Every structure is written in structure tokens, then in C-alpha cells.
Amino acid sequence: MGIENNGQSAIERGVAFAKSGPGGALVVGFGAFLVVDLILKLAGVGASVSLATVPVVSAIPVVGDLSGGIGGAIPFGQFGSYVWNGVVIGLVIGLASIGLSLTYSILNFANFAHGDYLTAGAFSGWGVTYVVAGFGGLDLVNLVLLRAPPGDVGANLWLSPLAVVLGLVVSILATLVFALAIDRVVYRPIRDADGISLLIASIGVAFALRYLISLVFGNSRRIVTSTENLPSATIGGVIVNAHEVALIVIAVALMLGLHILLQRTKLGKAMRAMADNRDLARVTGIPTERVISTTWIIGAGLTGAAGFLLVLSQGGLGFTTGWRLLLLIFAAVIMGGIGSIYGAIAGGLVIGLASRVSLVWLQGDWSAFARPTAFLLMILILLFRPSGIFSGVKTT
């Protein structure tokens, strides 16, 4: 089925959903209301409702939200910042979601330790970054354990580019080593068990790894990156810094590299064959254990990179960083279509954008509901496409 037919099918499902009953019509109507409201806010136009319920529209820009109406005024630069931040966090979620999607499609189980792999990669990579950036001037133990003040270390892409690059490489290598070791010790002995057994085992691994990290590095969240002399630019009212640009470039490069590997190499073909039918792949001579090891290497490596890049852009790191992101990663995989690499990327971007753009409406104390908004959007998308955005599109 072509792209055009898939789009037409989605539109037809949307229309059918709107006609299915009051609930469907309400969802579609509310979505249309948000779109109109956003356009009015960007245009600086307010529409209020009088006591006689007669709409009164004013083309004069207004400041703030209008009580009892729609529209208002939001600077285009502020909206652009929401979109930019959504893309940044969306690429991190998408990069981490690839590993979870690979694990599910080839190993056929949901790995609940995936978020803690991300945390382990982040701590490993930034520990190396601190050692390289602050070596000779600060205590080595405090550098390894990320206890040195970030301003004294100068851990950023401008002041210590070599340290950041080495940290990224180590975060990838360390995470894939952790994943391979855990696979050999925990998952391989129960490889042929049902998915529930593997899932429960992964929950145990998640807790063990999380609190091992807490034991070594402590349970306090800390700021590890320095913003001293960090280049930034204002584009269309949106402040963009060098760390965010580096994150986008690296994430896109890794995603393109994975696409080439899956579509153009023998290893990629073997992985796609095993995802389609594991038993048939084994009968035809495909080395399944080697493919499984490669799956862990690729998935864990990308997850470690995602953890390092997340800290690079946001600055903060704690032993629950990956755990807090795990539900968003699962939501991205489910929304994109389980087993679809492209779907995981698309789902990550949608989740990231939803969690940030929703701040247009969720101001003040309501901003705490921005993250749940992403899950609400996931539910709505699944109502229109129950199998996900990329349902039926096999990429592994």
C-alpha cells in the first residue's frame, strides 16, 4: 500500500471516528479548537464571548490570555522556542526508542531496563569527560564521580571539545558492554522462555542497575555541564546554543547510519529476516546468536549516546534520569508502531513536540501537565491508527 493510500485511509478513519458518536466528535472538535486557538495566539488576535454569547473579534493585539475566550498573544519567538526544544528532546527520545524497538522486534520482549542503560551510559560518558577536561587540576576521584563543580571543570563543547567527544564515545562503548554482559548472564539462559519471564527479568535488572549507579555516584541530581563561553545565537527569536546544535547533528547522523546499515548491508538483511521469522532465519543458516549480540550492540550504543546527548543539552544528571524518560520512550515506540525503526523516530519527535508545544496552553501551575499531554496525544493517535503511525511498514 502506498503512502497516499495510507494517508487516505487515515483520513477516512478520522472521519469515521468523528461520526462514531459524541466522544469521537468531541475529540475532533477539540483538536480543531486548539489549532484555531494557536493561529489566533500567533496572530495576536483575541476572541471573547459576551454574556449574550455573541462572538466579538478584535484585531488589536492583546497581551496575555483572554479570560473566558480564545486567542490572546504569544510571541512567535516563544512558540519557536517550544518547537525547537521539542525537536531536541524528541530526537533524544527517538534515538533511545530505536534500541527498545530493535530489542522488541528481534528478541520479542519489552526491556524495562532500557532507561537504566541510558543512565549508565550518561554517567560513564560524563565521568570520562570530567577526567579529560579537569585532569591535573582537580582531584581524580571527584572527577570520576562527577562531584567537581562544573564551572571548575569547564565541561562543555567549546572549552573542552576533545573531552566531550571522548565522553560520547565512551558512553556508547560502556553501554553496549553493560548490555552484552547482562544479556550473557541474565537473558541468554532464558532466551527461549516466554516474553513475560524476560520482561520480569528486565525489571529486576532495571532495579539492580539503577541502585548500583546510586551506590557509586550518589542519589542526588547534579548539574554537570558548563555554559561558560558556550556559543549561542538568536534566530527568529529562538535562542540556539552549540550543545543543542551538536545534539541534532549527532542524532541525525546516527539515525542515517542505522538506516544504511539496515537497508544496504548483509547484517541489516539478517536482522530484518530474524525480525520477520526467527525460526525460519535459523533454518536458513543465519547466525541468530550473532544477530542478537549485534542487536544489543546497536540498540545499547544508541541508547548510551542518547543519554550522553540528553545531559549535553539539559545539563542535569541523576540516577533516575533514564527511568523518568522510560515511559516517554515506550510511548514513542507504541505510537510509532512496535517494530518500526522509523516509527520510533517519528514517535519520539511527536512526543517531544507535544510535551513542549502544549506549554502554549499550559502556563503557570498547569505546566506540570505538559508531559501527560504527550501520553494523551498517544492515545488519540492510536484511536485513529491502532497499530501506530508506521503500522505495516517494516524497517527491521
N, C-alpha and C positions, 0 to 999 in steps of 0.2 A: 504494500500500500504506500503510495507516495505521500510526500509532505502535504501537498494541497488537500488530498483526500482526508488525511489525518486531521488537518485544521478544520475542514468542513464537518467532519464527524464530531469534533469537539464543540463547534458552534451549535450543531443540531442537538447535542446532548445538553448544552447550556439552555437552549430554548425549551427543550422538553423538561428540563429541571425547573425552569421558571414557571412552566404551566402545570407542574405536577401537583401543586397545592399552595396554600398560603405560605408555608415555610420556604418553598423554593422561590416564590415571587418576592418574599421579604428579603432573602439573601441577595438576589439580583438587584432589587431596588436599592438596597443599602450600598452595594458596590457602586452603582451608578451615582448615588448621592455623594459618596466620597470623591469620586472623580470630578464631579461638578464643583464640589466644595474646594478641592485642591486648585482647580483652574481659577476660581474666584479669588482665592487667597493669593495666588501668584500675580493675579491682575490687580490686586488691591481693591477689589470690589466687594461690598457688603450687601447682603440681602436680609432684611429683617422682616419679622411678621408682626403686624399690628393686632390690636385686640379684635378688629373686625376680620382678621385672617386674610387681609389684602396685602399681597407682597409689595414692598416698597424697595426699589433697587436704586442705589446711589453709585454713581461712577466716581465719586470723590474718594481717594484713598483713605482708609481708616487704619488706625493703629490698634492692634490687639484684636481679640476675638469679639464679635458682636454677641451680646447676651440675647439668647432666645432666637438666634438666626444662624445663617451660614455665611461662609466667606470670611472676610477680615483682611488682614495683610500679613504676609510673610515675605521677608526679603529673599530675593532669588538666590543670593549667596548662601543664606542659611539652608534653603532647600537643597542647593547644590552640595553643601557640606554633608547633609544627611545621605544624599545619594552616594557621594564619594566614600564616606565611612562605611556605608552598606556594601559597596563593592569590595572594599578592603577586607572587612570581616567575612564577606561572602566567599571570597577566594580562599581564605584560610579554612573555612568550613568545608568548601568544595574539595580542597586538597586533602584534608583529613578524611572526608567522606569516600574518596576513591579507595583508600585502603580497606575501609569497612565493607564497601561494595564488592571489592575483589575477594575478600575473605568469605563473604556470604555466597557469592556465585560459584566459587571453586571448592570451598571447604564445607559449604552448606550449613553454616551456623552463625548466629549473631554474636560477635565478640564484644562482651561488655567490658573487657579490659582495654578496649581501643583508646578510650580517653586517657587512661593512665600511661599508655605508651606515649601519647602526646606530651604528657607532663614529664616523663622520664627523658625524652629527647630534649625538651626545653631546658631542663636542669643540667643535663650533660653538656649540651652545646654552650650554654651561657657560663658554665663553670670554666670551660676551656677559654672562652672569650675573655673572662676576667683574668685568668692566669697569664694569657699572652699580652693583654693590654696593660696589666699592672705589675708584670714581673720585674723584680729588682727593687721596686719602690714600696711595696706593701707586703704584709705578712701572707705567706703562701696558703696557709690553712684558711684564713678569712677569704682569700680569693677563690679557692676551690669551693668553699661552702657558700659563696655569694653573700658574705657578710660585710664586705668592704663598701664604704659609701660610693655610689655610682659616679658622683662628681669627681672623686679622687682617682677612680679607675679610668674614667674617660671612655666608657664602653659605648661608642656609637660609630656609625659608618663613616663619619667624617674624620674623627680623631684617631680611630684605630681600625681602618678598613680590613687589614690582614687578620686581626683578631676576630672580627665579625665573620669573615669568610671561613676561617678555620673552625669557628664555632658552629656554623651552619653544616659544614662537612661532618664534624664530629656528632652533631645531633642526629644526622641521618645514619651514620655508621653505628652509633651506640644503640639507637632504637631498633635497628634491624638485628643487631646481635642479641639484644634482650628478647626480641620476638622469636628468633631461631632457637635460643636456649629454652624459652618457655614452651615452645612447640615440641621440642625433643623430650622434655621432662614431663609435661602435663598432657598435651594434646595428642601426640603421636600414639601413646599406649591406648587411647580410647578413640582413635580415629574412626573406627567402624561402628562406634556406638551411635545412638540416635542423637538428634540435634539438641534435645533437652539436656542430656548429660554434658555435652560440650558447652552449652550455654551456662549451666550451673558451675562448671569448672572455670569458665571465664570470669564469672562473678567472684569466685574465690581468688583467682589471680589478680583481679582488679583491686580487691581489698588488700591483699598481701603487698602488691607493688606500691599502692598509694601510701600505706603506712610505713613501708620501708623508706620511701622518699621522705616522709615526715620525720622519721627517726634520724636520718642522715642530715637533712637540710633544715629541719625545724618546721613548725606548723604555722609560722607567721608569713603573711604575704609581704613581699618587698618589691621596691622599685629597683630595677637592675640596669636600665639604660640611662645614658646621659644625654641631655638635649643641648649641651654646651657647644656653641658654634655650629649646630646642625643646620645645614642649608634648608630653606623653605621658600616657597613662592606663593603669591596670591593670584589665583586665576579665576576670573569671573566671580570674585568674592569668596572663593573657596581656598582655604589655606592648605597647601600640599607640602609635606616635608619629605626629605630624602629617604627616610625609612619606609614610608608608605609607597613611594615610587619603586624602591628596591623590592618590596614585598610583591607588588603586582608583576614586575618584570620576572622575578624568580618563579613565582607561582605559575604564570602563563607558560614560561619555558619548560617547567617540569611537566605540565599537562600536555603540551605539544610533544615532548619527548615520549611520554607514555602512549599517546595516540600512535606515533610512528612505530613504537615497539609492538603494540598490539596488532596493528594492521599490516605491517611490512616485514616482519621477521618470522622465522620458523618458531621461535619461542612464543611469540604472540599467538600464532595459529594453534600451537599446542594448548595454550591457556584457554583460548576460545573453545577448542574442541572439548577440553575437560569440563568447562563450564556447561556445555550443552549436554554431555553424557559422559559421566566419569567412567562407568564400566566399559563402554564402547571405546573410550580413549585408551584404557588399559589393554584391551584386547588387541587394538591396532598397533601396539608397541610403543605408545607414548610413555615416557618415564614419569609416572604420576608423582612419585615422591620428589623428584627433581622439580617438577612444576609447582608442587605445593611449597617447597622451600623458596622457589623464586617468587611465588605469590607473597609469602611472608616478607621477603627482602624488599620487594617493590612497595607493598602496602605499608609496611612499618617505616621504610625510609621516607616515603612521602608524608606520613603522619609525624615523624620526628621533625621534618622540615617545617611542617605546618605549625608545630609547637614553637619552634625557634622563631619563625616569622611573626607569629602572634605576639610574642613578647617584644620583638623588634618594633612592632607598630604601636603596641599599647603600653609597653614599659613594665607592667606588673607581672609577677610570677609567684604562685603559691602551690602547695602540694595538691590542691583541689582544682587547679586550673583546667586540666583536661576533663575531669569529672563534670564540672559545670558546663562544659561545652558538649558533652557526650549526647545529651538529649537533642541538641540542635543538629548534631551530626546524624543521628538516627532519623530525625525529621527530614533532613535533606535527602538521605538515601531513599526513604519511603516516598517522599514527594516526587523525586526524580524518576523513580521506577527501580525496584530492587533488582540488582544485577546489571544495571546500566551505568557505565562509567560516565558517559556524557550526562546522564540523568543526575548522577551525584553532583557533578559540577554545577549543572543548572539549578538543582535543588538548593545547593549551598548559596548560590547568588540570590535566589529568591528569598531564602530565609534571612540572609544578611540585609538585603534591601528592605524587607518587611519590618525587621526589628529596628531599623533606623528611620525609615520614611514615616513610620507610624508616629514618630515624635512630633510630626506636624500637628497632630490632633491630641496627642497625649502629653500635655505640658504639666509642669509642676509635680505635684504628688502623683499624678497619673502616669508619669514617665516610667514608673516601676512595672507597668503593664505592657511595655514595648516588647519584651521577649515573649510573653504569652501570645501576643498578636501574631507572631510568626507561626505558632502552632495552630492558631485559629485559621490562618491562611492555608496551612497544610490540609486541614480538614476540608475546607471549601474546595480546594483543588481536587482532592480525592473524590469529592462528590461529583465533579464533572468528569474526571478521569480516574476511576478507581484503581487502575494499575500504575498510576504515576504519569508524569509529563512525558517521559520517553518509553512508555509501555510498548512492548513489542519490538523495540529497537535494541538488538543485541550488540554489545560492544566488547564483551569478553567471551 
